[in-house]
Amino acid sequence: MNYIETFLNGYAGYASYLWSEIVHPSWHNYFYWLLAVSAFFFLLEIITPWRNEQPRFRKDFWLDLFYMFFNFFLFSLVVYNAASNMVVELFNDGIQELTAVDLQALNPMRNMPLWAILLVGFVVSDFIQWWIHRLLHRSSWLWEFHKVHHSVEQMGFAAHLRYHWMENVVYRSIQYVPLALLGIGLYDFFIIHIFSLAVGHYNHSNISVPGWVSGGVVGLLVGLAIASGGFGLQILENPSWQSQALAVAGSTLFGSLVLGRAMKYIFNSPEMHIWHHAHDLPPDRQYGINFGTTLAVWDYLFGTAHVPKDGRDIRLGFPGMEGFPSSFVEQNLHGWKG
């Protein structure tokens, strides 16, 4: 089988698909979801900023905006579809040659409801990213690339996707294999990716949200899925609008009052992630803290969580960043030139 041809066909096919989606907007469109999510958090930063003295168009705002489209839209998404197709075929063919076992045919997720596929895919993806993030801080070679993300001096939503192109290679090459083998398709990946995008933007935004609010938002989303029967959540049979409204209200209330108390331990937040970007790390945590991308639970489970106090006004960056390059081209050559 020609794996290079599989990769190229996947790349060309998805690139064509993305261009078509720009011309013909739809609900399953990465480009316009990126615009919508970014506009939402930028509006929140304007209406209710956490750091009032920070300019609305903060330092490097336009640079980060370019990074946002380059890393989210132009690079990683196109490669995902092409690479996942090739990896599945290559890995599955190799296993079949050695053991005569077809992994894809035995995949238990093939018959699972969509909500379960999304939940498993999201948790596996986030757990892998957590470990990769730790690796970026622990390896001196990879840290030079990761410095691009930590060169942010004023935090805002677009800083979420400010990172060296090499991080796409590291993250995706490790992350794609288990997701592809789990049978996470393009549509499943779309939903997981948009949710991770929203939480990532939230973590980097210049806002502060109480747990009861963020818990209520999660409850609202679950309630809407239950009421509509979306993602395979067929809990209500032939529901009336009254039962649908009750499901949404009840789920939102549960999320706010019950889940809200635990939100800071489950999901990452601006109050937690700001410490990950602290210029001055604790003496015993020189390889970093708070590595969670979407979920905070991994940091609490593995002892890397650190939120000593309100970090609203702490200095961001890393020692020696005064001489770090400031332009997109120079930053993306950094790590190769030294």
C-alpha positions in Angstrom: 0.0 0.0 0.0 1.3 3.5 -0.9 1.3 5.3 2.5 2.7 8.5 1.0 -0.2 8.6 -1.5 -2.6 8.1 1.4 -1.0 11.1 3.2 -1.0 13.3 0.2 -4.6 12.4 -0.8 -5.8 13.2 2.8 -3.8 16.4 2.9 -5.1 17.6 -0.5 -8.7 16.5 0.2 -8.9 18.3 3.5 -7.2 21.4 2.3 -9.9 21.6 -0.4 -12.6 20.9 2.2 -11.3 23.8 4.4 -11.3 26.2 1.5 -14.9 25.2 0.6 -15.9 25.8 4.2 -14.5 29.3 4.2 -16.5 30.1 1.1 -19.6 28.3 2.4 -19.9 28.8 6.2 -21.5 26.0 8.2 -21.8 24.8 11.8 -19.1 22.3 11.3 -16.5 24.9 10.3 -13.2 25.3 12.1 -12.4 28.7 10.6 -15.6 30.5 11.7 -15.7 28.7 15.1 -12.2 30.1 15.7 -13.5 33.6 14.8 -16.6 33.2 17.0 -14.8 31.8 20.0 -12.1 34.4 19.8 -14.6 37.3 19.4 -16.5 36.0 22.4 -13.5 36.0 24.8 -12.2 39.3 23.4 -15.6 40.8 24.2 -15.4 39.4 27.8 -12.0 40.9 28.1 -13.3 44.3 27.1 -16.5 44.1 29.3 -15.0 42.5 32.5 -11.2 42.6 32.5 -9.3 40.9 35.3 -6.3 43.2 34.9 -7.9 46.6 34.4 -4.6 48.4 33.7 -3.8 46.1 30.8 -4.5 47.6 27.4 -7.4 46.0 25.5 -5.0 45.6 22.5 -2.2 44.4 24.8 1.4 44.0 23.9 1.9 41.6 20.9 -1.9 41.3 20.4 -1.6 41.3 16.6 1.4 38.9 16.6 -0.6 36.5 18.7 -3.6 36.9 16.4 -1.5 35.8 13.4 -0.1 32.9 15.5 -3.7 31.9 16.2 -4.7 31.4 12.6 -1.3 29.9 11.6 -1.2 27.2 14.3 -4.9 26.4 14.6 -6.1 26.7 11.0 -3.3 26.6 8.5 -1.1 24.0 10.0 -2.3 21.4 12.5 -5.9 20.8 11.3 -5.0 20.0 7.7 -2.2 17.6 8.8 -4.5 15.8 11.3 -6.7 14.3 8.6 -3.8 13.3 6.4 -1.6 11.9 9.1 -4.4 10.1 11.0 -5.4 8.2 7.8 -1.8 7.2 7.1 -1.0 6.2 10.7 -4.1 4.0 11.0 -3.3 2.1 7.8 0.4 1.8 8.6 0.0 0.7 12.2 -2.9 -1.6 11.5 -1.2 -3.2 8.5 1.9 -3.8 10.6 0.0 -5.5 13.5 -1.9 -7.6 11.0 1.4 -8.8 9.4 2.8 -9.8 12.8 -0.2 -11.2 14.6 -3.0 -11.5 11.9 -5.1 -9.3 14.2 -7.2 -6.4 12.8 -7.1 -3.8 15.5 -9.7 -1.5 13.8 -12.1 -4.4 13.6 -11.7 -5.1 17.3 -12.0 -1.5 18.4 -14.6 -1.4 21.2 -15.4 2.2 20.5 -17.0 1.3 17.1 -20.3 0.5 18.8 -20.3 3.2 21.5 -22.6 6.2 21.5 -21.2 9.4 20.3 -21.1 11.0 23.7 -18.9 8.2 25.0 -16.6 8.4 22.0 -16.2 12.1 22.6 -15.6 11.7 26.3 -13.0 9.0 25.9 -11.3 10.8 23.0 -11.2 14.1 25.0 -9.8 12.6 28.2 -7.2 10.5 26.3 -6.2 13.5 24.2 -5.9 15.9 27.2 -3.9 13.3 29.2 -1.4 12.9 26.4 -1.1 16.7 26.0 -0.4 17.0 29.7 2.5 14.7 29.5 3.8 16.3 26.3 3.6 19.7 28.0 5.7 18.4 30.8 8.2 17.1 28.3 8.5 20.5 26.6 9.6 21.9 30.0 11.8 19.0 31.0 13.8 18.7 27.8 16.3 21.5 27.3 16.1 21.2 23.5 12.3 21.3 23.4 12.2 24.1 26.0 13.9 26.4 23.5 10.9 25.9 21.2 8.4 26.2 24.0 9.9 29.6 25.0 7.9 31.2 22.2 4.7 30.5 24.2 6.3 31.7 27.4 7.5 34.9 25.9 4.0 36.4 26.4 4.3 39.4 28.8 0.6 40.4 28.9 -1.9 37.6 28.9 -4.9 37.5 26.6 -7.1 34.9 24.7 -4.9 34.9 21.6 -1.8 33.9 23.6 -3.3 30.5 23.8 -2.1 29.6 20.2 1.2 31.5 20.3 3.7 28.7 20.0 6.5 27.5 17.8 5.6 25.5 14.7 7.8 22.7 16.1 5.3 22.2 18.9 2.7 21.1 16.3 5.1 18.4 15.2 5.8 17.2 18.7 2.2 17.3 20.0 0.5 16.0 16.9 2.9 13.2 16.1 2.5 11.7 19.6 -1.2 12.7 20.0 -2.5 11.5 16.7 -1.5 7.8 17.0 -3.7 6.8 20.0 -6.6 9.0 18.8 -6.5 7.5 15.3 -6.3 3.9 16.7 -9.3 4.7 18.9 -11.2 5.5 15.8 -11.6 9.2 16.5 -12.8 10.5 13.1 -12.7 13.9 11.7 -16.1 14.9 13.0 -15.3 13.6 16.5 -12.0 15.4 16.4 -13.8 18.6 15.4 -16.0 18.6 18.5 -13.1 17.8 20.8 -10.9 20.4 19.2 -13.5 23.2 19.4 -14.2 22.4 23.0 -10.4 22.4 23.8 -10.1 25.7 21.8 -12.8 27.4 23.9 -11.2 26.2 27.3 -7.7 27.2 26.1 -8.9 30.7 25.1 -10.6 30.9 28.5 -7.5 29.9 30.4 -5.4 32.6 28.7 -8.1 35.4 28.7 -7.8 38.5 30.8 -10.9 37.5 32.8 -11.8 35.9 36.1 -14.9 33.7 36.4 -16.3 32.3 39.7 -16.7 28.5 39.9 -20.5 28.7 40.1 -20.6 30.5 36.8 -18.2 28.1 34.9 -20.0 25.1 36.5 -23.3 26.5 35.4 -22.0 26.9 31.8 -20.9 23.2 31.8 -24.3 22.2 33.2 -26.1 24.3 30.6 -24.2 22.6 27.7 -25.0 19.1 29.1 -28.6 20.2 29.6 -28.9 21.3 26.0 -27.5 18.0 24.8 -29.9 16.1 26.9 -32.9 18.2 25.8 -32.0 17.9 22.1 -30.9 14.3 22.2 -27.6 15.4 20.7 -24.4 13.3 20.8 -26.4 10.1 21.3 -27.8 11.3 24.7 -31.2 9.7 24.2 -32.4 10.2 27.8 -35.7 11.9 27.1 -38.2 10.1 24.8 -40.5 12.3 22.8 -40.0 15.2 25.1 -42.3 18.1 25.4 -40.9 21.6 25.4 -41.7 21.8 29.2 -39.6 18.6 29.9 -36.8 20.0 27.7 -36.8 23.3 29.5 -36.8 21.5 32.9 -33.8 19.3 31.8 -31.8 22.4 30.8 -32.7 24.3 33.9 -32.0 21.4 36.2 -28.7 20.6 34.6 -27.6 24.2 34.8 -28.6 24.5 38.4 -26.8 21.2 39.2 -23.7 22.4 37.4 -23.7 25.8 39.2 -24.4 24.5 42.8 -22.7 21.1 42.8 -20.1 21.1 40.0 -19.2 24.7 40.6 -17.5 23.9 43.9 -15.1 21.5 42.2 -14.5 23.4 38.9 -11.1 24.7 39.9 -10.0 21.1 40.5 -11.5 19.7 37.3 -10.9 22.4 34.6 -8.0 24.8 34.1 -8.8 28.5 34.6 -7.1 31.9 34.1 -6.4 32.0 37.9 -4.5 28.7 37.7 -2.9 29.0 34.3 -1.4 32.5 35.0 1.0 30.8 37.4 2.2 28.5 34.6 3.4 31.6 32.9 5.0 33.1 36.0 8.5 34.6 35.4 9.7 33.5 38.8 8.9 29.8 39.6 9.1 28.3 43.1 12.7 27.1 43.8 11.6 23.5 43.9 9.5 23.7 40.7 12.0 25.0 38.2 10.7 22.7 35.4 7.3 24.3 35.7 3.8 24.0 37.3 0.2 23.7 36.2 0.7 21.9 33.0 -2.9 21.2 32.3 -4.3 22.4 28.9 -8.0 21.8 29.5 -8.3 19.7 32.6 -6.7 20.7 35.9 -7.2 17.3 37.4 -3.9 15.9 36.1 -1.9 18.5 38.0 -3.7 17.7 41.3 -3.3 14.0 40.8 0.4 14.2 40.0 1.4 16.9 42.4 2.2 19.7 39.9 -0.6 22.1 40.9 0.5 25.4 42.4 -1.8 28.3 43.0 -0.4 30.0 46.1 -2.4 33.3 45.9 -4.2 35.6 43.5 -1.7 35.8 40.6 -3.4 38.6 38.7 -0.4 41.0 38.7 2.5 38.6 38.7 5.3 39.1 36.2 5.1 36.8 33.2 7.8 35.3 31.0 11.1 33.5 31.9 14.6 34.6 33.1 16.6 36.1 30.3 13.7 36.8 28.0 14.9 40.3 27.5 17.0 39.1 24.6 14.4 36.8 23.1 13.4 37.6 19.5 10.2 39.6 19.0 9.2 38.9 15.4 7.3 35.9 14.1 10.0 34.7 11.7 12.8 35.1 14.3 10.8 33.3 17.0 10.1 30.4 14.7 13.8 30.1 13.8 14.6 30.1 17.5 15.6 26.6 18.8 17.3 25.8 15.5 19.8 28.7 15.5 20.4 28.4 19.3 
